[in-house]
Amino acid sequence: MKESWSAFDTFEPHFRPLVVIELAKDTKEETKEWLTQRIEDKKKNGGAQLLVKPLAKEDGGKIDGNENIYLVGASYLRLLLGAETVGLVKECNDNSMRTFTYSSRKTFKDFAEDNHNFLTMSECQYIIKHELENLRAKDEKMIPGYPQAKLYPGKSIVRRLLTNGILIQFFPLHDKEELKKLRHIWYSRVKISFQPLDEIRCYFGETIALYFGFLEYFTFALVPMALIGIPYYVFAWEDYDKYVMFASFNLLWSTVILEVWKRCCARMTYRWGTLLMKRQFEEPRPGFHGVLGINPVTGKEEPVYSSIKRQLRIYLVSLPFVCLCLYLSLYVMMIYFDMEQLALDYHEENETSFSNLMLFVPSIIYAVVIEIMNRIYRYAAEFLTSWENHRLESSHQNHLILKVLVFNFLNCFASLFYIAFVLFDMKLLRQSLATLLITSQILNQFAEALFPYWLQKRHNKKIKKRMCASKMDSDLSLFEQINMEKEMGTYLGTFDDYLELFLQFGYVSLFSCVYPLAAVFAVLNNITETYSDALKMCKIFKRPFSEPTANIGVWQLAFETMSVISVVTNCALIGMSSQVNAIFPESKTDLILIVVLVEHILLAMKFVMAFLIPDKPRDIQIKLARLEFESLEALKRQQIKLAAESLKDETHEGKKRI
Amino acid sequence: MKESWSAFDTFEPHFRPLVVIELAKDTKEETKEWLTQRIEDKKKNGGAQLLVKPLAKEDGGKIDGNENIYLVGASYLRLLLGAETVGLVKECNDNSMRTFTYSSRKTFKDFAEDNHNFLTMSECQYIIKHELENLRAKDEKMIPGYPQAKLYPGKSIVRRLLTNGILIQFFPLHDKEELKKLRHIWYSRVKISFQPLDEIRCYFGETIALYFGFLEYFTFALVPMALIGIPYYVFAWEDYDKYVMFASFNLLWSTVILEVWKRCCARMTYRWGTLLMKRQFEEPRPGFHGVLGINPVTGKEEPVYSSIKRQLRIYLVSLPFVCLCLYLSLYVMMIYFDMEQLALDYHEENETSFSNLMLFVPSIIYAVVIEIMNRIYRYAAEFLTSWENHRLESSHQNHLILKVLVFNFLNCFASLFYIAFVLFDMKLLRQSLATLLITSQILNQFAEALFPYWLQKRHNKKIKKRMCASKMDSDLSLFEQINMEKEMGTYLGTFDDYLELFLQFGYVSLFSCVYPLAAVFAVLNNITETYSDALKMCKIFKRPFSEPTANIGVWQLAFETMSVISVVTNCALIGMSSQVNAIFPESKTDLILIVVLVEHILLAMKFVMAFLIPDKPRDIQIKLARLEFESLEALKRQQIKLAAESLKDETHEGKKRI
C-alpha cells in the first residue's frame, strides 16, 4: 500500500483531496481494485483520468472504522479540460462572460498556468462529480465480484454501485479555512448588511446561493408591506378607503416583486455564468428502471419504460391517492372546527384566564397536526413519485413538487378559506392566521436548524471523545475531518426552504387585508431564517455538490400562481367587509358586480404588467445579444471563406470555357 | 450592349431570371454601372457574386417603357452556398431534417450536382433577396451620382437605394408553369379536399402557406361548433341545460383548438424545416433613422436612436392618440344607437314592410362606417408607428399590430358589449351580431379579392392591347410577363388576413351562446375565403418573397386572449339569461356568485389545459432532442480528443519526473 502512496505523491506533488468516496465495509477486494483502476484510467480507455488515494491515518496507524474510504482529486490540467466538458462559463479579460475552452484559456480573467484558484473548489468538485457519474461501463457485463449488479455498455458505473449498495455515498470535502472565512463574513458578526452571495456561490454553488439571494430579496421586498402594515395594526385603521388601498398596494406590489426578481436573478446568474451555460443532455435518473431497449434520442441501449404505463400509474393511483389525502386533510380540518367550538363554549361558561388560554389550544394542536401530516404525506409522495418511474430527474422533481405543493397549500390554507368564505368570521380569521403563521414559523425554525444542530453537536462530541482528541475544530487532521463529515446529514436540496417561503408568501398575500401584521412577522422570521439556514449549511450538513442553475425554476411559477389566487381572495374579503357593505345598503348585487369587475381589472393589470416588464435587464439583454451575434459572425466568416474558395474554382472553369 | 449579353450567355448557359430589379427611369448611367458591378463582384471584394442582366425585348427592339429593369439570377453553386448562409434546413437521406451545408450536401435527399430542383424557386429567390439586402457599402461615402444619398461602411446599399427612390422595387418572378399547376390543384377544380399546403409553401414560402394552413385548420375546427349550433337555431332550443352545455363546449373547444394548432403548426414547420432554422441577427429596418453611433451589440457604426425618446413618443403621443380614436369610435357607436332607436320608433308608427327593412339600415350603415374608420385608422397607425422609429422590423410590426388590434376589437365589439351588458337586450344582440358578421364578411370578400381582381383584369387587358398581342396568358414572352407583373399590386403580408380571422373568431366565441349560427356563417365564409385568397395570391398580386417562419407569432397570443375574454362574456351572458334567472327566483346574489365561481373554474381549467397539452407532438420533440443530442455529442467527441492529446503530454512529463 505504501508504495502506491509514494508513487502518487511523486506523480502529483499537489494532490488535493476534493471528493470522498465511501464504499461498503464488506466490499470485495477485486471490486475496489477495478473501481480505482477505472477512475484512474485514461480518457481514451474509457476511464475518468482522475487521481484516487485510499484514506489512511496520518501516523500510519490502523483504522478501526470503515477502511474503504477513498479520496478523489485531479491534476490542474485535467480540471481545466473538465471545466470545458461541463461547459463552465467564466469571466474574460474584457469583462464579458464566455464558455471556457482550454484552447482559449489565456483570454480568461485571473487565468495563469500556476494559478490553481482559477477554478473554485466547488467548481472542481462539480467537475469531479460530473466525471464520476459519467464513468460508463464498456464491455463489463457486471460489477466484478457482484454478479447480481448487471452492467451494459454506457451504464453509469457509479449509479449502479449506488443502487446496489456497494457505494454508500460520495460527497465533496469541506475546506476548513474557506468555511471559516465564509462563516465570519456571513453570520458570525451581528450586523445589518447584504449576504456575501458571491462568496456563498463560490463555496456552495449556484443553487444554494440563489436560494439565499431569493430569501434576502424576498425579505427586502416584504419590508414596504410590513412598514405599511404596522400603522394599520397600531391605529386599528379599518376605514374603507385605507383598507382597499392597502390591499391594492399588496396585489400590485406582489406582481412587481416577482417580475423584478426575474431581472435580479438574471443579473446574478449572468455574473455567475450560469445564465449562459448550455443544458447538457439529461441521462436517466439513478432510480429509473425498465427493460433494456433503444433510446430514440441517443440511439443507445438503456432501460425504457412505457410512457402509457407511467400515465396510468399517475392518473389511476397517484391522483386518487392525492385526492384521498386532500379529503382526509379537510376532514381533520372539520374536527379542528368542532374543537374550536368546544373551546369557545368552555370559555363562555367559565371566563377565566385559563379558559382564555384554552382558546388558543385547538389552533396550536391543529398547527402541530398539520406539520405531522405534512411530513407523513411527504414520504408517501416521494414513494409514489419514485414508483411512477420518471426517466428524468427534472420530471421526477416536478411531479414531486406538484404533489407536495397541492397538499401543503390545502393543509395550510383550507381552514382559513373555510373561516373566511363559509363562516364569514373575520375576527376568527385574523386570530387563526396569526396563530398558524407564528406557530409554523417557530416549529420550522426549531425542526430545521436548532434541533439538528443540537444533535450534531452531541454527535461531534462523541466522535471527538472516541478519537481522544481535545483539539479545536480547525486543528482536526484530514482523517478526523473526513470521519466526522461522513457522519453528517445530507442536505436534501432547497425544496423545503422554498416551500417554507412559498407558504409564508401565502400567509402574507392571501389574506393581507385582514391581517396586515403578517408581513411584519414574515420579515422577522426571514431575518432569523437567514441565520439559521446559514448555520445549517455550514455546521450541520455535509458540503453539498455545487449545482449550476440559471433561475429558481418551478418556484417562480408557484409564487406567481399564489399571487393570482391572492387577487381573488383579497377582492372577495374586501367585498365581504362591513365597511364596503355599508356603501351599498340597498343592493348587494351591485356590490358583487363591482367587486368582480375590480377583480377582473386587477387580474388583467397583473398580466399586462408581467408582459410589459422585461425578464432581463437591458444591459444583460445587450450582452447576451452580443454573444449570440459574435457566434453568428464567426459562423458567417467561416462560410464566406468557404464560398470564396469554391467560387474561385468555378470562375476559373468559366473563364477557361470562354 | 450585345457583347456583354453574349459574354453572360457563355459564362452561364442556364441563366434563369429569378428576381426583377426596377430602377427609376432617370437613374444615372454611373449609378447603374456601379450597382451591377457591385452585385456581380466577388464575395471577397464585398460583392454579392450574383448574375445581372438588363431586360430587353426578345426581338431586340427598342423598349418604350422603363429601360432600367434588370434580371438577377445566380449560378447553382452560388445558390447552394447562399442556402448555407441563410441557414436553410432540408431533409436528409435518413428522413431527418438538418441545416444545409455545402460540405455535407451529398447527405441530403434529392441532392445531385445537376439536379437544379433541389432548391425550390422560392428558396432561390429568398436567397437572392437575402444577398441583395446584405450587399453593404465598403468605403463609398455616397451612391455614385447621388451625393445626397449618403453611405457609411456596413450600410445596406439596396435599402439606401430604396429610401432615396432610385430603386423603385425588386420582386421575384412568377413561374408560369408552376403557377398553372398550383392553381389547378389548389382551386381550379371544385372539390372537397385539403389544400396542397406543401405545394403552396414551395411556391409562396412558409409564411403564406402557414396562413392557409391556419385558415384551413380553423375552418375544420369550427365545423363541430357549427354542427352543434344548427339544431339550436332550427329547434330554437333555449332550455337552461342545453344553453350552458353549448357555451361550455365552445369555451373548452376554443382552448383545445388553439393548443392543438400549436402542435399542428410544429409538425408542419418541422416538415418545412423552419422549426429548426436559427434566427439571424436582425438588422435595422429600412425606415429607421438616427444619428450615426456605435451599436452596442455588433460594435459597428449604424444609426442609433435613444430608447427614451421612443418611449416618450409612444406614451405621450401614440397612446393618447389611440385613446382619442377609441373614444371617437365609442361616440360613433352612441350615434348608431340613437339611429337604431329612431328606426324602431318609425317602425312602430308605420309597421310596413318598408319600415321593417328600415330596421336593418342603421346596422348596415354602422358596419360600413366601421369599415371606413378602420381603414383611416390603419393609415394613422402606420404613420405613428413609423414615427416611433423602431429599430427592428419585428418590434415595428408588434407595435403596429397592437394598435390596430385594440382599435379593431373596440370597433367591432363595443356595440355588442353595450347591447349585451348595458341594454340587456338579447334579441337586439342577436340581430346586431348577425348583421355585423354577415355585412363585414361580404364587404371583406368584396374589398379584398373581387374588386382588385376586376381592376387587375381591366388593367391587364389594357397592357395586352398596348402590346398588340392577342396571345394567351401562358404564351407571354418574358419581356411582356415582367412588364405585366411589375404593375401588379404588392401583397402587404398576412396581417389583414389574420385580422379578419381574429375578428371572426371574436364574433363566433364572444357571444356564442346567444347566436349559435355564427359558427355556421364563419365556416361558409372561410370556405369562400380560401378560394378568394388563393385567387388573390395567384392572380392579383406580384409574387411575394418567401419568408421562413416557424409559427404564427403574435396572432397565437391574440387568439388566446380572445378566448380568455370569451369565457368572461359567455359566463356573464348565461348568468343574465332569463332561464338561469328563473332557477334563482329569490336571490340574485347567489346566482351571481355561482356564475363568478363557474367562470373562475373555467378560466383555471383553461390555464391548466394550456399547461398540460404539450406544444409539440411527441415524435417532433424526440426528433428535436435527437438533433440537439447529436450536436452535443459532436462537441464532446472533439473535446475528448483534445483532452486525450493534452493529457498524453502531461503523463509523459509526469513519468519523466519519476
Boltz contact constraints between the chains, C-beta under 6 A:
constraints:
  - contact:
      token1: [A, 10]
      token2: [B, 658]
      max_distance: 6.0
  - contact:
      token1: [A, 11]
      token2: [B, 654]
      max_distance: 6.0
  - contact:
      token1: [A, 43]
      token2: [B, 640]
      max_distance: 6.0
  - contact:
      token1: [A, 43]
      token2: [B, 643]
      max_distance: 6.0
  - contact:
      token1: [A, 43]
      token2: [B, 644]
      max_distance: 6.0
  - contact:
      token1: [A, 44]
      token2: [B, 644]
      max_distance: 6.0
  - contact:
      token1: [A, 77]
      token2: [B, 650]
      max_distance: 6.0
  - contact:
      token1: [A, 81]
      token2: [B, 643]
      max_distance: 6.0
  - contact:
      token1: [A, 84]
      token2: [B, 639]
      max_distance: 6.0
  - contact:
      token1: [A, 85]
      token2: [B, 639]
      max_distance: 6.0
  - contact:
      token1: [A, 281]
      token2: [B, 629]
      max_distance: 6.0
  - contact:
      token1: [A, 281]
      token2: [B, 632]
      max_distance: 6.0
  - contact:
      token1: [A, 296]
      token2: [B, 622]
      max_distance: 6.0
  - contact:
      token1: [A, 297]
      token2: [B, 622]
      max_distance: 6.0
  - contact:
      token1: [A, 297]
      token2: [B, 625]
      max_distance: 6.0
  - contact:
      token1: [A, 297]
      token2: [B, 626]
      max_distance: 6.0
  - contact:
      token1: [A, 297]
      token2: [B, 629]
      max_distance: 6.0
  - contact:
      token1: [A, 298]
      token2: [B, 629]
      max_distance: 6.0
  - contact:
      token1: [A, 588]
      token2: [B, 589]
      max_distance: 6.0
  - contact:
      token1: [A, 589]
      token2: [B, 588]
      max_distance: 6.0
  - contact:
      token1: [A, 592]
      token2: [B, 592]
      max_distance: 6.0
  - contact:
      token1: [A, 596]
      token2: [B, 596]
      max_distance: 6.0
  - contact:
      token1: [A, 622]
      token2: [B, 296]
      max_distance: 6.0
  - contact:
      token1: [A, 622]
      token2: [B, 297]
      max_distance: 6.0
  - contact:
      token1: [A, 625]
      token2: [B, 297]
      max_distance: 6.0
  - contact:
      token1: [A, 626]
      token2: [B, 297]
      max_distance: 6.0
  - contact:
      token1: [A, 629]
      token2: [B, 281]
      max_distance: 6.0
  - contact:
      token1: [A, 629]
      token2: [B, 297]
      max_distance: 6.0
  - contact:
      token1: [A, 629]
      token2: [B, 298]
      max_distance: 6.0
  - contact:
      token1: [A, 632]
      token2: [B, 281]
      max_distance: 6.0
  - contact:
      token1: [A, 639]
      token2: [B, 84]
      max_distance: 6.0
  - contact:
      token1: [A, 639]
      token2: [B, 85]
      max_distance: 6.0
  - contact:
      token1: [A, 640]
      token2: [B, 43]
      max_distance: 6.0
  - contact:
      token1: [A, 643]
      token2: [B, 43]
      max_distance: 6.0
  - contact:
      token1: [A, 643]
      token2: [B, 81]
      max_distance: 6.0
  - contact:
      token1: [A, 644]
      token2: [B, 43]
      max_distance: 6.0
  - contact:
      token1: [A, 644]
      token2: [B, 44]
      max_distance: 6.0
  - contact:
      token1: [A, 650]
      token2: [B, 77]
      max_distance: 6.0
  - contact:
      token1: [A, 654]
      token2: [B, 11]
      max_distance: 6.0
  - contact:
      token1: [A, 658]
      token2: [B, 10]
      max_distance: 6.0
